[in-house]
């Protein structure tokens, strides 16, 4: 399956551009590949951090805890019934 690509023009500080060039040469990939991989990594980390924050909020929310605990009991009952 071929990935559709879009063109983008941007300005970067010279030092950042030089770092991108060095990494691209060392990995033997195009500069846009370095930028794409970097963005994908950053975006994945950003989403993970969002999930972590959401779980922290849920951990201190009594309604969320009650809902999770009741769900665990239902799950446990289902497992026990399947074992019979």
Backbone bond lengths (Angstrom), bond angles and torsions (degrees), N, CA, C in turn:
res aa  C-N    CA-C-N  psi(-1)  N-CA   C-N-CA  omega(-1)  CA-C   N-CA-C  phi
1 X - - - 1.435 - - 1.536 109.12 -
2 X 1.305 116.01 125.79 1.461 121.13 -178.47 1.528 110.35 -85.53
3 X 1.314 115.41 133.77 1.456 121.38 179.49 1.525 108.62 -86.35
4 X 1.321 116.02 129.90 1.459 120.19 175.95 1.515 108.86 -76.15
5 X 1.310 116.22 132.77 1.458 121.41 -178.10 1.523 109.45 -111.12
6 X 1.308 116.20 150.94 1.463 124.15 175.53 1.525 108.03 -121.14
7 X 1.305 116.29 146.69 1.462 121.09 176.48 1.518 110.04 -89.83
8 X 1.345 115.02 147.35 1.450 120.83 179.58 1.528 107.51 -147.06
9 X 1.297 116.09 137.89 1.455 121.35 175.73 1.521 107.70 -112.84
10 X 1.319 115.70 133.32 1.457 119.45 -178.79 1.522 109.96 -146.74
11 X 1.284 116.59 162.86 1.465 122.02 175.40 1.519 108.56 -112.62
12 X 1.318 114.92 138.84 1.466 121.07 179.58 1.522 108.72 -130.57
13 X 1.313 116.15 152.86 1.462 117.78 171.65 1.537 108.98 -60.06
14 X 1.313 115.88 145.22 1.461 120.92 -176.64 1.528 112.02 -55.19
15 X 1.318 117.03 -41.42 1.468 120.49 -178.48 1.535 111.12 -63.45
16 X 1.317 117.09 -38.69 1.468 120.82 178.55 1.521 109.31 -66.02
17 X 1.318 117.10 -45.30 1.457 121.68 178.78 1.523 110.81 -58.43
18 X 1.334 116.60 -44.41 1.466 120.70 179.25 1.531 111.29 -63.17
19 X 1.327 116.70 -39.41 1.472 120.04 176.74 1.525 110.77 -62.99
20 X 1.321 116.49 -42.46 1.467 120.60 178.35 1.519 109.76 -60.69
21 X 1.333 117.22 -44.27 1.465 121.02 178.38 1.527 111.53 -60.04
22 X 1.334 116.89 -44.77 1.473 121.03 -179.62 1.523 111.22 -61.66
23 X 1.325 116.08 -46.02 1.466 120.03 -179.52 1.531 109.89 -64.24
24 X 1.311 116.84 -43.22 1.472 120.83 -179.85 1.521 110.81 -60.39
25 X 1.315 116.23 -43.88 1.470 119.58 179.14 1.525 111.02 -65.06
26 X 1.323 116.88 -42.38 1.464 119.35 -177.30 1.534 111.56 -67.93
27 X 1.337 116.70 -33.30 1.472 120.36 178.67 1.523 112.85 -90.17
28 X 1.339 115.62 -8.13 1.462 121.88 -177.42 1.528 111.44 58.23
29 X 1.325 114.41 48.71 1.463 121.82 176.18 1.531 108.12 -131.84
30 X 1.312 115.96 166.54 1.460 120.88 177.44 1.530 110.54 -72.57
31 X 1.314 115.81 155.56 1.470 120.50 179.38 1.525 111.39 -59.69
32 X 1.345 116.53 -37.41 1.464 117.77 179.97 1.533 111.43 -65.34
33 X 1.326 117.27 -28.19 1.470 120.96 176.45 1.527 110.18 -67.02
34 X 1.319 116.91 -40.65 1.467 121.20 177.48 1.528 109.65 -62.35
35 X 1.325 116.10 -45.82 1.464 120.36 -179.67 1.525 110.07 -64.25
36 X 1.333 117.02 -43.30 1.466 120.92 -179.03 1.536 110.88 -63.10
37 X 1.329 116.25 -47.08 1.474 119.46 179.29 1.525 111.13 -63.04
38 X 1.318 116.64 -39.48 1.463 120.49 179.70 1.518 110.76 -63.55
39 X 1.327 116.16 -44.50 1.464 119.41 178.56 1.523 110.56 -63.32
40 X 1.331 117.68 -44.21 1.468 120.32 -179.33 1.518 110.67 -60.78
41 X 1.325 117.55 -41.85 1.463 121.72 178.10 1.527 110.08 -63.22
42 X 1.338 116.80 -48.37 1.460 121.65 -179.38 1.524 110.59 -60.44
43 X 1.324 116.77 -44.25 1.459 120.94 -177.56 1.535 111.05 -66.22
44 X 1.321 117.06 -39.11 1.470 121.09 177.05 1.528 110.28 -62.82
45 X 1.335 117.45 -44.76 1.462 121.43 179.03 1.532 110.93 -63.35
46 X 1.337 116.37 -39.94 1.466 120.96 179.67 1.527 110.24 -61.81
47 X 1.340 116.95 -42.61 1.464 120.77 178.96 1.529 110.58 -66.53
48 X 1.331 116.83 -41.05 1.465 120.02 178.12 1.521 111.07 -61.62
49 X 1.326 116.16 -41.93 1.463 119.72 179.20 1.527 110.94 -63.92
50 X 1.332 116.51 -36.16 1.464 120.64 176.38 1.512 111.46 -64.13
51 X 1.334 116.23 -41.31 1.466 119.84 177.64 1.520 111.48 -65.29
52 X 1.321 116.30 -41.33 1.465 120.30 179.02 1.521 110.23 -59.82
53 X 1.334 116.53 -45.40 1.461 120.42 178.84 1.528 111.23 -62.54
54 X 1.329 116.82 -40.95 1.468 120.67 179.25 1.530 110.59 -63.44
55 X 1.337 116.93 -42.28 1.465 119.60 178.92 1.527 111.49 -66.72
56 X 1.323 116.77 -36.32 1.467 119.51 177.54 1.530 110.37 -63.29
57 X 1.340 116.43 -41.70 1.460 119.99 178.40 1.522 110.69 -64.92
58 X 1.350 116.10 -41.52 1.466 120.18 179.61 1.518 111.13 -64.39
59 X 1.329 116.52 -35.07 1.465 120.61 -177.78 1.522 112.10 -64.03
60 X 1.324 117.03 -25.88 1.458 119.22 -179.97 1.532 112.33 -101.55
61 X 1.320 117.01 4.30 1.467 121.75 -179.52 1.527 109.19 -99.23
62 X 1.336 116.89 113.76 1.468 120.75 -174.96 1.531 112.31 -61.26
63 X 1.329 118.21 -35.19 1.469 120.01 178.78 1.521 111.34 -66.32
64 X 1.316 117.25 -40.47 1.465 120.85 178.32 1.521 111.25 -64.72
65 X 1.336 116.04 -39.98 1.464 120.56 179.12 1.521 109.97 -64.68
66 X 1.318 117.44 -44.32 1.459 121.63 178.91 1.526 110.83 -61.76
67 X 1.318 116.64 -43.63 1.462 121.00 178.43 1.525 111.10 -62.32
68 X 1.324 116.54 -44.63 1.467 120.25 179.40 1.522 111.12 -63.89
69 X 1.318 116.42 -42.84 1.464 120.15 -179.40 1.515 111.41 -65.36
70 X 1.309 117.86 -39.43 1.468 119.19 178.90 1.522 109.99 -68.76
71 X 1.325 116.67 -35.58 1.462 120.32 176.92 1.516 111.89 -64.67
72 X 1.317 117.07 -36.74 1.462 122.04 178.84 1.521 109.91 -64.35
73 X 1.325 116.65 -42.34 1.462 120.42 179.84 1.533 110.69 -64.18
74 X 1.324 117.44 -42.29 1.473 120.48 176.95 1.520 110.54 -61.45
75 X 1.301 116.24 -42.80 1.463 121.13 179.77 1.529 110.32 -62.90
76 X 1.322 116.44 -43.38 1.464 121.45 179.57 1.537 110.14 -62.39
77 X 1.347 117.21 -43.35 1.467 120.44 178.84 1.538 110.53 -62.97
78 X 1.313 117.12 -41.55 1.467 120.49 178.30 1.518 111.20 -61.97
79 X 1.319 116.92 -43.18 1.464 120.06 178.54 1.527 110.84 -61.84
80 X 1.333 115.73 -44.20 1.456 119.41 -179.63 1.532 111.49 -63.29
81 X 1.325 117.47 -37.96 1.464 120.13 179.49 1.533 111.45 -70.50
82 X 1.312 117.51 -32.44 1.467 120.45 178.99 1.521 111.44 -71.51
83 X 1.330 116.20 -28.95 1.460 120.75 -179.00 1.524 111.38 -71.90
84 X 1.318 117.27 -21.29 1.481 120.76 -177.07 1.500 111.81 -77.85
